[in-house]
Amino acid sequence: MTDRIGMEHRRTIKGMIGRMIRGRQLLSALILLVGGVTLHAQTVLSERFELQMEGDTLLYPALLPGTVQGTLMERGVLPHHFIESNEDSVQWVSDRNWLYTTHFEIDRDALDAHKGYLLKLGGVDTFAEVYINGALAGRCDNFFKTYQWEVKKLLRAGDNRLVIRLLSPTRIAHAHYLSNGFMYPADNDRAAVKYSPFVRTAPYHYGWDWGPRMITMGVMQPIELLPVDGPQLGEIYVKSDIEWEAPGKARRASVEVNYALREVVQGVDDANRLRVTLYHPDGRLAGTAEVGSPQCGVNYQSRFELERPELWMPNGWGEQPLYKVVREVQGEGYHQSDTTLVGVREIRLERKPDRYGDSFTFVVNNRPIYIKGANYLPHDRRFGGGGRTLQELFEEDIVPAHFNMLRLWGGGIYETEAFYTLADKYGILVWQDLPFACTTYPNDPIFRASVTREIEDQMSRIRNHPSIALVCGNNEVLEGLKHWGWQRSYNYSEEQYRQMFADYDSFFREMIPERLRAVIPHVDYIHGSPVSSNWGRPESFLSGDSHNWRVWFGGEDFTEFDRNPGRFSSEYGFQAFPEMKTIQSFAPDREIDTLTIYSPILKNRQRSFIGNQRITDYMERDYPVPDRFSDYIYVGQLLQGHGMAYAIRAVRRAYPVNMGTLYWQLNDVWPTVSWSSVDYWGNHKALHYYVKEAYAPYIIDVAEGQLWVASDAIADTPRQYVATVTCHNYEGDRLWEESYPFGVDRAPFSQKVSAAIPAVAEPSEVYMVLSLTDTSGELLARSLHYPVKPKEMALKPASPDYTVEAEEGCLRLTLRSHTLIKDLYIKTPWQGARYSNNFFDLLPGERYTVEIRHPDITDATSADRLRFNSLNRILQQYKP
């Protein structure tokens, strides 16, 4: 039978991506047009451009910030690479040169009134020449650099023309490749010739095992023309020295502000006053420092003393108060000011030998912290970001799941100011990989100079954010050199391969940390992740951070994490298909249940070299394997969710040997099958709901028949708890109950609280409720345990009884059942709908309410928009 919801969705999905792009561009236009087109002071020169392929006469209206490919898709010249296998049809764009052209007016009075004008560009992807009124203003060669040039002599009263000539990255990189004499081992670069190591842009643009090859060309930040009448405020660096009274409690702090003036127009170097003011988080004045007759190029330093400072705390530990630093420079006829928000905190990475091996522990505000989070891919705003903002990502995906850290993985980017500001606001620590991943890189003087400037630009920009916890040189480059067989597969000579090791040391162990010590000395650095471990050698997991891919790539069961939790689990994961409406977004004309894992469109979307069959191989161990693809998707999400939740609980049980978990991966850069817990359109897979439970401040769990409790909450005094196990049959009748009182001296902790829980006569017909309370009776944790594998459960046929209440933007669903309904999934047609919970167990006799939020919900929305699935139905239909 045809799924009516699927049919409705397919009728609209083709226009969805286009509407998102148009909506984003219209919003950009509305924002940018506020400045007008006649320059009086500061103008953002990016509201109207014409795009042209070099050598062609066709002109396309375009908006910047934006990309060539995005404009061509909007104008119908390119098919959208998200749809079907269109990715192959868009590769030609990056083999051409492209021209962005615009014009702007400057009246004579404005031109004469200012001593200079700066043209400022950032996010230029990647090679470009910039012309004003027929003259070359400057060149760009690195997406991660910011460029500014003094251009007053190029300007004229009246009409001015700006042209940005974007040069083909593949053609430029091809010259580098030919002159290099060999190819770098960039296995994730999905082309016969691996160009990506030569191009300083996000490595994943060239393809990865979860994403497309889309080498975008464009400008991703506003283009500014800034009038200059005096020295400019230069970089600012604020750091705190804290005197500790106790872990997490500061007696006093010294806030040091380092700052300077820059002479950006020759001869404009006089100022009357330079002032720095520090304000408390509540707005009270904390102190002021002033420099009379400041000079350009001189580094100034002001120090402010704070008694009992308010500490910036990670999510789950407390609040995130921010102090405000205001700088002002004043001269004859001009005034400039800026504001920097900073947090008083101390973060360090503690790595030292201990009785287990070599530790990898983050210490925040003089207290070790257990890390909970995920690896984060760029929120890919090049093509609409799934219609979601960064604010929504933090509020809907990150903070509610009890994260306290994100790893900005090395195949991506340095994030935007908005991202780091949100991390500061919500207490999310940032592990910042530099954008190097899974290949060796050039080490010639020009490449080194470009990276040096990149690091100076980016680290100066982000270093004052209290969320920055670690800088990491790369992802898996040394791992690849040592263990991935590159010498054999790329036929490198002994001399070439030795040089790659030498270049690694020169680049990641010498040059980069030297520059970081000069620019961001208060943040710790590691040369790469993993530091030294390899998943083929589990004994190495006892040293530093680990990428344990023995599950998925190695085929091991999820109990692998009981055996090898690692000192810090910085990468591990398992794949699942996204839900049906996300598959329909890239296969809009396909009937879902005519697909299989072997269908060409799904094989095209699977970029992991072991393929979709690996999901089935694991599924057969614990579940029946449905032949209907929509059911296969559902069971695959249960497999990923329950398996990864078990892995998370296992590494948490290993505290204090293990001090952190960052699963792979939080999000996607396009609609696809991947390791993500949240798909491109913002739909939470089963995994994300289970992560929220596994990352709760307290967890209670059964492993190998033993009852465990773990907590990352803070407690410096002894506390008493009671762990309770209650056994029920599937109709909810209580069969027995056991309680286990225990105490801990302090928290965080992980403790086995029973040698063995009682065995049951019919394990396929019972479930256990695990609960943790304190001495006051407050419920701290609750979970369910099943003694047998899902495919062995004797679940009965059941559907929930429910009532529906609808209002604008919200559907409230109240459910009950007379018998256990396992892994109840509520399906709706709304892309990116927010559920208070989903994929949950509905216990017999309990009343459970789920809220579903989406703008398309109205007070007239009825229950016929809902569909249900459950493990009960799957076992009835597919169990032998």
N, C-alpha and C positions, 0 to 999 in steps of 0.2 A: 504494500500500500504506500502511496506517495505521502511523504510528510508535508502537511499543509503549511506548517511554520517554515519549513525549508523552502517551499515554493514561493511563499511571500518574500522571504529573504532574498532569494535569487533574483526576484524582479527588481530589487533596489540596489543590489550589491555593486553592479557595474558602475553606478554613479557615485558610490560612496567615497572612493579615493579622490576622484576629481573634485567633489564638493569640499573635501577637507583641504586640498591644496588651494582651491579658490578662496575658501574662508580664511585660510592663513594669510594669503596674499592681500586680500581685501583689508584684513585687520592691520597688516603692515602698512598698507597705503594710508589708512585712516590715521595711524599713529604718525607716520612720517610727514604727511601733508600739513600737519599742524604748524611746522616751521615755515611753510610757504616756500616760494622759489626765489625770492629776492633776498640777497644776503645783507643783513645788517649787523649781526653779531656772529653767533655760532649757528651753522647750518648743517643738517644731515643731508648729504647729497645723494639720496638713494631712493627717492620716491618714483621716479620715472626714468626708465632706460629703454633703449632699443637694442635687441640682440641680433647678431648677424654672424653667420658662419663665414670665416675669411675666404674670399674668393667667390662668394655668392652674393646675389643682390637682394634676396628676401630679408625683410626686417620683421621682427616679432616684438610686440610690446612686452616688456619684462619689468620685474620689480627686484630690487636688491635691498636687503639681503635675500639671497636665493641662489639657485643653481641653473646652469644651462639645461640640464636634463629636466628639471622641474618645469621650466618655461616651455620646453618643447612638448612635454606631455600635456600641459595645460592647453597648448595651441593645437593639439591633435597631430603633431608631427611625429612623435614617438608613442608607441604603445607603453602602457605602464608596466614596469618590470615586475611588479607584484603579481600580475595576472598570468596564469598558466606558465609557459616557458619563455615568456617575452624577454627575460633577462638576456638571452642570446641576441636579441634584436636591437639592443640599445648600446652595444659595446663600441660601435663605430664613432660615437660622439667624442670620446676622449682621444681619438686618433686625429682630430681636427683642431685647428685654432679657431677661437671665437672672440667676437668683439662686443663689448657693452659700451654704448654711447649715450651720453646725456648732455644737457646744457643747463646753465644756471646764470642768473643775473646778479651782478654786483653794481650798485650805484656808485657814482664817482665819490660821493661824500664818504661812503663806507670804505672804499679802497684807500682814500687819502687819510682817513682817520686813524688807521692802524699801522703800526710799524712793520708788521709781518703777518703772514698767514701760514698755518700748518695744515697740510693735507695728511690725514690719518686714516690708515686702513688696517684691518685685522681680519683673520679668517679667510685669507685669499687662498683658494684651493686650485692650483698650488703655484704654478709658474706664470708670471704675468709681467707685462710692461704697462706702465701708467703714463698717459700723455695728457697734457693740458695745453690747449691752444697751439697744437702743432709741436710742442716741445716734450721731450722725455723727462718726466718728473722723477721716476725711479723704477726699480725692478723688484720683483718678489720671487722668492724661491722656497718658502717654507710656510706651510699652513699655520704653524704654531707661533710664528713671529708676528709682532706688531710693527708696522712701518709708518714712519712719519717723515715728511719732507717739507722744508720751507719753500713756498711756491709763490710768494707775492710778486716776484719779478716775472712770473709766467701769466699772471692774471691781468685782465683789462676791464675797464669800465664798460658796462653793458653786458652783452652776451658772451659767455665763456663755454667752452666745450671740453668735456672730460671723456676720455676713451680708455677703457681697460682692455688690453689685449691679452686674453688667456691663451697660453701656449699649450699644445698637446703634451700631457705628461708622459704618454707612452712613447712619443717620438723623442723627447728629451732623454728619457730614461734609456731608450734604445742605444743612444750614443754612449751613455755611461756603460751600458752592458757590453757593447762591442769593444770599447777601450779597456774594459776590465779584464777581458780574456777568459773569464769563467762566470758561471751563474751562481748566485747565492741560493742556499737551500730553503727558499720560502715556499714550503709545501702547500700552505694555505692560499697562495696566490694562484688563482684558477686560470692560468694561461701557460702556453708552452714556454714562453720566456718570462722569467720572474723579474718584473720591473720594480716591485714595491720596495725593496731595500734601498733603492736610490732616491726615493721620493719621500720627503718629510710631510706626510699627511697621515691620517688614521690608517693603520695597516689593514683593518678589516674592509676598507673600501675595495680592496683587490680580491675579496672573497675569503670566506672562512667556513668551518664545518658546521655553521649554523646560519650563514648569511650569504647574500648575493655578491657577485662581483659588480660593483657600480662605482666607477672611478669618476666621481662627480667633479665638475669644474664650476666655479662660481665664487661669490664673495658672501661669507656667512655672518659678517658683522656690519653695522652701519658705517658708511663712509662719511667722515667729518672734515669740514674745513673750519679751522679755529683761528680767530684773530688773536694776535699776540702784541701786547704793548709793554711787556716787562718780563722779568725772569719768571719762569714757570715753576710751580711746585713739582719737585722731583719725586722719586720713590720714597716711600715711608716704610719703616720697619719697627714694629712694636713688639717687645718681648717682656716677659715677667720673670722676676726672681722671687721665689716664695719661701718664707720661713715657716716651717711646719710646727704646729703644736701637737698634732696627732694625725694619723692617716686620714685624709679627707677633710682636715680642719686646719685652716691657715691662721697663723698669728698675725702676720703682716706680709705685704708684698711690695716690691719695688717695680714700678712700670717704667721701662726705658723706651723712649721714643727717639728713633734715629731718622733724620730727614735732611733734605738739601734743596737748593734751588738750581734750576738748569737754565743755561743761556741757550735758548733754541733759535734765537735770531741774533746774529752777530751785532754787538754793540749795545744790545738791550740787556744791561746787567745791573741796573741800579734799582734798589728798593729801600724804602724808609723803615719798614718794620716787618718782622716775621714772628708770628705768634702761634703757640701751640697750647690748647686748652684741653684738659681731661675732665669728663663728666662721669659721675656715678650712674649706674643703670636706672636709677629713679630720677635722673636729671639734675641732681645737686652738683655743684661745682666741686671738683676734687683738687684742681690746681691749674695754674697758668704759668707758662714760661715765655719769655720774649727776647728776641734778638734785634738789637738796633743796627741799622745799616748792614744787613746781611749781604754776603758775597756769593755769587754763583760758584759752584764747584766745591764749596766747603761743606763738609759733613758736620751737622750739628746734632747734639744729643741733649735731651732733657729727661730728667728723672722725677717721678712722682711717687711719694710714699703713701701707702694705703694701710690703715689699721683694720684688721678683721675683714679682709676683702671678700666680696661675694664671688665664689668660685663657679666657673662654667663646668657643668657636669654632663657626662654622657646620658643618653636616654635610659631611663630606668633608675638612675642614681640621684636625680634631683633636677634643679632648674638650670636654665641656660642664660644667666644674666650677662649683658653685654655693656661694657664701658664704651664711651664715645670719645674719640680723639678728633678735635677740630683744628685744622691748620688754616692760617690766613697769612697772605703776603700782600703788602700794600705799598704802593709807590705813587708817583705823581700821575694822577689821572687814571689809575687802574687799581683793581682789587680782585684777588682770586682766593677762593677757599675750597676746602674739601673736608669730608667727614669719613672716618674709618671706625668701624665697630670692632672691638676686640674683646676677647675673653681672658680672664685671669685663670690660668690652669697650667699644669705641668704634665707632659706626656713623654714617656720614654719606652723603648723596647728593651727588655731585659733578656739578654742571651748569655748564658753561662753554664758551665758543666755542673751537673748535679747527679744524684744517684740513678736517675733514669736515662741520662744521656746529656743532651744540650737543650736548655730551655728556650722557649719563644713566648714571652709573656709581656703583654702591654701593662704598664703601670701608669695609672692616671691619678693625678693628685695624691701621689705617695701611697696608692693602694692598688694592688694587682686587680685587674678586671678580667672577667671571663667574656670573651668576644662572641657576639652572635650577629650574623648577617649573611651577606651574599656577595658574589661577584656581579658587578654591574656593567652592562654594555651601554654604549652611548644612547641616550634617548634621542633617536635619530630624527631630528627636526628638519632634515633636508626634504623629507616627503611627508610632513604633517605630524610625525610623532604619534601616530595612531589616534590623532584627535585629542590627545591628552596633554596637559601641561605638567611641568616639573612639580608644581605645587600639588597636583593631584597624585602624582607618583609618591611623593613623600607622605601625603595625608591618607592615601588609600592602600598603598602597598607596603611601605617601609615602616612607618612608626607603629601602626596597629599590630604588626607582626613581631614586635619586641626587638627589632634590630637595634644594635648600637654601633655597627660599622658597615660600611660598603667598601669593597675593593674596586677601584676604578682600574680595570684590567688593561694590560699593556698593549693590546691590539686596538685600543680605542683612542681617546683624546684627553686633553686637559679640559675639564668641564667649564661651563660658563660661570660668571659671577653669581647668577641666580641660583645655580646648583649649590655652590659653596655657602651662599647666604642661607639657603634652606637647611643645609647640614648644620650650620651654626645654630639656627633657630630651634631645630628639633633634637639637637644633641647626638647627631650621627657622626661618629669618627670616620675619617676618610683615609684609607690606604691608597695612596696615589702611585700607581705604576707610571713610569715614563713610557711614551708610546713606541716601544720596541717589543717585538714578540716573535718567538718561534722561528727565528732565522738569524744567521750572522749578518753583520752590517759592514759597510765601508769604514775605513779608518784613515782616509786621506785628509790632508790639512783643510780643504774646503768643506768637506762634510763635517769635520770636527768643529770648525769655526761656526757653521750654521747651527749645529746642535748646542754649542756653547751659548750663542745668542738666544736660542730658543729657551734654554733652561733659565737664563737670566731674566728674560721677558716673563715667562710663566711663573717661575718661583717668586719673583718680586711681586707678581700680581696676587698670588694665593697665600703667601706666607703669613699674613696677619689673621687668617681665619682660624679660630680656635679649634675647628674640627679637624685640621690637618694633623694626622697622627704618625704617618710614615711615608717616606718616599722610597720607591723600589725601582731599581734600574731597568728591569725588563721582565717579561714573562717567558720562562722556559728556554732561554737561549743556551745557557750552559748545559741544561738538561738535554737539549737536542744535540749539542756537540758531543756529549759523552755517550749518549745511549740510543740515538735514533738512526744510526747507520748512515749518516750523511756522506761519509767519505766513500763508502762503497757505492751508494745509489747515485751520487753525483760524480763519481770517478775522480775525486780530488787526489792530487799527488801528496806524498808525505809532507813535502815542504809547504804546500798550500794549506794543509790541515793544521800543521803546527802554527802557521801564521794566523789562522783563525783563532786559535787559543790565545796566542800572544796579543792579538787585536782585542779580544774580549777583555783581557786583563788591563790593557792600556786604556780602553774605552770605559768599561763599567767599574773597574776597581781603582782607577787612577784619575782620569780626567773628570768624569762626572762627579764623583764625591768631592774632588777639589773645588769645583765650581759651587756645589751645594753648600760646602762649608763656608764659602764666602757670601752666599746669598741667603741661605735659610739654615743657619747652624743649629738652631734649637730643635730641629726635627731630625730624627734618626733616619739612617739610610741603610738599605741592604742592596747588594749588587744585583740580585735577581730572585725570582720566586719560581720553584722552591730553592731555598738556599743551597741545599746539598742532597736532598732525598731523591729517590727514584722509585716509581711504583712497582717496578720489577724486582726491587731489593727491599722488602718490607722492613728489614733491620735498620734501614736508613731513616725510617719514620721517627726514630728516637732522637733525631738531631734536626732542630729548626722546624720550619713549616713544611708541609707535605701536600702534594697533589696525588691523592690516592685514587688512581683510575683502575684498580684491580676489580672494582665493580664497574660495569659497562664494558670497557675495553678488555679487561682481563677475564670477564665472565664469572667472577666470584659472586657468591651469595652476599646479601646485605649483612650477614653476621660477620663478614670481613671486618667491620668496624668495631666489633667486640674484640677481635684479635689484634687489630692494628689501628687504634684510634689516632695515633700520631701525637706529637707535641702541640701542633697547631694545624688544623685541617683547613688549608687555604683554598683547596679546590677538590671537589668530588661531586658526582652527580649521576643522573639517570634520565633518559629521554621519555617523552610522551607526546603523542599528537595533541594539538589543541582541539577545542570542541568544534562541533560540526559547522557552526556559522562562520568560524574563522577559516576552516577549510573551504567553505563556499566562497569566501572573499577572494581566494586565489584560484579557485576552480568553479566559477559562477555558473557554468552551463552543465555541470556534472551532477548527476543524482548520486548522493553520498553512498547509498548502499549498493551501487554498482562498482564502487572502488574497492581495491584491496591494497595491501602494502606493496604489491608488485605493479600497481598501475603506474604508467610512465610519469604522470604528474606528481605522484607521491614519491617515486624514486628520484625525480628531479629535485624535489624539495629536501630530500634526505642527503645531507652533505657529510655525515660521518661515514668513514670508509667501511665500517662493518655493517652499515645499512639497517633497514627497518626490520630485518629478520631477527636482530638481536632483541628487540622488544618481545617478539613472539617466543623466543628461546627462554627468556626469563618468565614470561607469562605462564608457560606450560608448567613451571615448577609449583606455582601457588594458585592458579586460577584455571577455569576452563577457557579455551580460546574460541571466542565467538566467530562465526562465519559471516555474520552481518556486520558491516564495517562500522556503523554507528555504535553498536554494542562493543565492538573491538576498541573503539576510541575511549569509551567509558571505562572499560576494564583496564586499559592501558594507563589511564589517569590514576586509577586506584593503585595499580602496581607501582607507578612512580611515587605517588603520594605516600603510601604506607611504607614502602621500602626506604625512601629518603627520610621519613620521620623516624623510622627505626635507627637509621644511621646517625641522625642528629642526636637522638637520645643516647646512643651508644657512646659517642664522643663526649657528651656531657657527663655520662656516668664515669668517664675516665678522669675527671677532675681529681687532683691537680696536675696529673701527668699531661693531660690535654688542657690547653688554655684558650681554645677558640675554634669556631666553626664558621666558615664562609663557603656556603654551598655554591655550586655552579648550576644554574645561573638565575638571576632574578628575572630578566626581561629579554625581549627579542627586538631585532632591528627590522624585521619584516614578518609577515604571517607565514609560519613554517612549523615543522616538527623539530623540536629541540629539547634541551635540558631545562628550559625556563620553567618558573613557577607562575609567571604572568605572561600571557601571550601578547602579541603586538597591539591588539585592540583593547587591551586592559582587562580581558577576562581572566579571572583567577582559576588556574587549574586546581585539581584536588590537592596537589602538593602545597599550594600556598595556604590553604585552610589548615593543613596538618602542620606546616611550619609554625604557624601562629601558636598552635598548641605545644609543639616541641620546644619552642623558644620562650614559653611562659616562665615567669620568675621561679616557680616551683614545678617540678615534674615528678610523677610517681609512675613506676614502670616495672614490668616483670621481664627478666632476662634469664634464660636457662633455668626457669622454675624458681628464681629468687626475686624477692621484692626489693626494689631500689628506690631511693629518693634522692634528688639532686636539686640544688638551688644556687642561683647566682646573685640572689638578693644579699644586701649588706646587713650583717649583724655582728657586733663586736662582743656580745655577752652571751653566755650559755642560754639555750632555749630548749624547751621540751615539745615534742610532737607526738602525734598518734597516727600511724598508718593503718588503714582498715581495708580488708579485702572481703567483699560480699559476693557470694556466688548465687546466680539466678538461672532458672531455665528460661527458654525463649518467650514464655508467657508472663514472665516477670516474677514468678514465685521465688521467694528467697529460700535457698537450700541450706546455706550455712554462712557464718561470718566469723572472721578472725581479726583481732586487733594487735598491733605491735607498737607499744610505746618505745620511744627512743629519745635521746638528747644529743645535742651538738654543742661544742664549745663556742663556735663562731661560724659565720657564713661569709662567703660561699662554702658549699660542702657537697660531697657525694657520699652516700652511705648505703650499704646493704643492711636492710633492717629485718630480714628473715633469712634463715638458711634455706628454707624451701616452703612454698605455700602448699596446702593440702592438695592431693590428687583428687580427681573427680572420676566417677564411674562412667559417665557418658560425656566425654569432652566435646563431642560434636554437637551437643544440645544445650550448652550452657555458656554464659558469659560472666565475667567478673567485673565488678565496679571497684576501682581502686581510688581511695580518697585519703587526703592528708589534711589534718586539722592541727591547730595549736592548742595550748591548754585552755584558751578561752572558748574553744569550739569553732573558731573561724575556719571556714573551708578555704584551704590554700591551693589545693590541686585536686583534680578529678580526672580519671581516664578509664578506659575500658580495655579489658584483656580477654582474648579468645584463645583457648588452649590448642586449637587446631588450625591448620591452614584454611584460607577462605574456601577452597574448592572442596574441603572435607566437612564444611558446616551443613547441618541438617536444617537449614532455614525453611520456613513455611511460606507458601504463597501469601502475599499481603500487599495491600495498597493503603496509603494513609487516608484517614478521614481529615477533612480540612475545611476551614472557612477562610474567606478572603475579604479584606477591607482595602479599598483603594482611595487614594487622594492624589493630588497633583505631585508627581515625582516619586511616589512611594506606594508600594504594594505590600500589605502586611498579611502574612500567611500563618495561620494557626493550625497545627497538625497534631493528630493523635493516632495511636494504633493499639490494637489488642495484643499484638505480638511484635517481636523484634523485627525492625526493618533496618537492614545493614547497608551503610553507605548510600543513603538516600540522596539522589541527585535531582535537583529542580532545574529543569531546562526552560529558558525563556527566549524569545526572539530578539532581545535587545542587546546589541553589541556593546560590550563594556559595562553591563549592568553591575551594580554593587550589591552583594549579598551580605547580610550579617553572618550567615554561615551557609555552607553547602557541602555536599558529600559527607553528611553526618549520620550517626546511628540514632534512629528514633527508637527509644526504649519503650517497652509496653506500659501503657497506662500513664505515661508522662505527657504533659501538654508542652508543646514546643512552638515558639514563634520565630519566624524568619521575616526580616524586612528586606525588600528588594527595591533598590533605588535606580531610577533612570529618567531622563527628561521626557521620554515618550509615554511614560505611565500617566494616566489621567484618572479622575474619579469614576470614569466609565469603564476602565479596564476590568475585564472579567477573568474568571478562572480558566476559560478556554484558551488563554494564551500560554498556559502552563502544560508541561509534560513531565513525567516522573520516570526515573529508572532506579534500580536498586540491585544489590547483589542477590536478593531473594529472587527477583525475576530472572537474572542471568543464570543462577543455579538451576532453576526450574526448567529453563529452556535449553541449556547446553550441558548440564551435568550428565555424564553417562549413566 
